[in-house]
Amino acid sequence: MAKLSILANILVIDDEEVMRDSCKQILSRQGHHIKLAEDGYQGLELLKEKSFDLVILDLKMPGIDGMEVLEKIKESSPETAVVVITGYATVESAVEAMRRGAYDFLPKPFTPGEFRLIIERALEKKRLILSALVLFESSTFRSSSNRWLYTKIPPRGLFISWATPAAN
């Protein structure tokens, strides 16, 4: 069965040129549009200029660190998926990144296969959330006989229709 390819605008923020270039090479082969930033400040500037589907973010960088960049991304663009990568992985830093809204946490070094899998999953999750929002907004999806279930999915709420049980 053929896999559906989701082309995306992706920003890679990493102070290591070799890592930026490797990420770009892997993701470009899949047809994604890639922008590169060498530090958190440059990454945040690019995020002001353009909307990205996904940000790949190094945790340890000079100047502004990845955790602070992650917080700023989630404040200004909560729908943007963020995958944190780092050569200084600890359980605490992984938990903290996820608590602040990262989709996933990938310790360096990683294989191209591991990287592609995480990226595909992050983009698929984003696609599913957007599809659910589109369904919610469509008038054919809503009816007066439906009840609404409100659920909290970090970092923003998502409304899901819950059809009236057959017993009613």
Protein Blocks (a to p, Z undefined) as FASTA:
>chain_A
ZZdddddddddddfblklmmmmmmmmmmnopacdddfbfklmmmmmmmpccfbdcddfbd
ghiafklmmmmmmmmmmmbccddddfkbcfklmmmmmmnopabdcdddddfklmmmmmmm
mmmmmmmmmmmmmmmmpmklpcfkbccddddddfbdcdddddddfkZZ
